[in-house]
């Protein structure tokens, strides 16, 4: 019920914004088409600018995943996870999520199919993906377009948010 | 810093590929991933072009100024320094696109917002407080309907896939509060 209502609202987001902008433009008698084209050029330029950073991060992450380095990290960290009472079925997802959005989605699919979508494990995995971001990936891409070399506290803020989000997901799934 | 992180990722990858005898998978994966990167950006380029076009109309017609003025009090808490109206509007667009789950559009707005924040950054090579705050909030921004996950869980036969929505939003809010807190904490220290 809530899901479908929220979903309807979300569906209106893109058409809504476009309608608003276009009608406002007509009302102001602005050369909408020319303005659109002009802006488009700028957008394409940005796309080309981010390409090198995207390639770099994709390659770097793949190096860790395909070589088995991530699996090793999982193994050495599993005692720590156990100590924190995080279900071991979720460790690989928790470790992969900060670096790879698509990779973690594949993992969630696997977890959900294996343990059932309505089990505690399945739900926690879904909630984690729904509420925790791909921290490292976002940092690499977003700072990629800037001249910034020192990213200051953005990494710690992102990581703290991530860890808190993981625990909050587990707790929320326990009680709701 | 990125120099070390990136080099570290690759070298670790090579070392583990040798240890695990996975050199073949490693090379294949590497070649596939750079192609994937290009595909991803090509997909993004179209969306980026369209939104930049739409936002340009909004900017030139004064709609952006209007919206930025109206939402100033909201944005004040996170960004106490006066940002340009265009930047404020782009940040807002990025947040709302995230909330409504417009995935790639959200990425586009965020990248644009970062570009603008960069132009307003006086320190150039060190990230400004606003950049850090923007990224922190952006990363933990809640999504009303995490549609991809819902789809996965309903395809797996969930009886009520929508019941992850409330926990997701709650967990997202807690995580956002934590990120904002860390940013505010660092902002009190000068660099």
Interface residues (C-beta under 8 A of the other chain):
Chain A: X1 X2 X3 X4 X6 X7 X9 X10 X13 X14 X17 X18 X20 X21 X22 X24 X25 X28 X30 X32 X35 X36 X37 X38 X39 X40 X42 X43 X44 X46 X47 X48 X50 X51 X54 X55 X56 X57 X58 X59 X60 X61 X62 X63 X64 X65 X66 X67 X68 X69 X72 X105 X108 X109 X112 X113 X116 X117 X118 X122 X123 X126 X127 X128 X129 X130 X131 X132 X133 X135 X138 X139 X140 X141 X142 X143 X145 X146 X147 X148 X149 X150 X151 X152 X153 X154 X156 X157 X158 X160 X161 X162 X164 X165 X168 X169 X171 X172 X173 X176
Chain B: X1 X2 X5 X6 X9 X10 X12 X13 X14 X15 X16 X17 X19 X20 X22 X25 X26 X28 X29 X30 X32 X33 X34 X36 X37 X38 X40 X41 X44 X45 X48 X49 X50 X51 X52 X53 X54 X55 X56 X57 X58 X59 X60 X61 X62 X63 X93 X96 X97 X100 X101 X102 X105 X107 X108 X110 X111 X112 X114 X115 X117 X118 X121 X124 X125 X126 X127 X131 X132 X135 X136 X138 X139 X140 X142 X143 X144 X145 X146 X147 X148 X149 X150 X152 X153 X154 X156 X157 X158 X159 X160 X161 X162 X163 X164 X165 X166 X167 X168 X169 X170 X171 X172 X174 X175 X176 X178 X179 X180 X182 X183 X186 X191
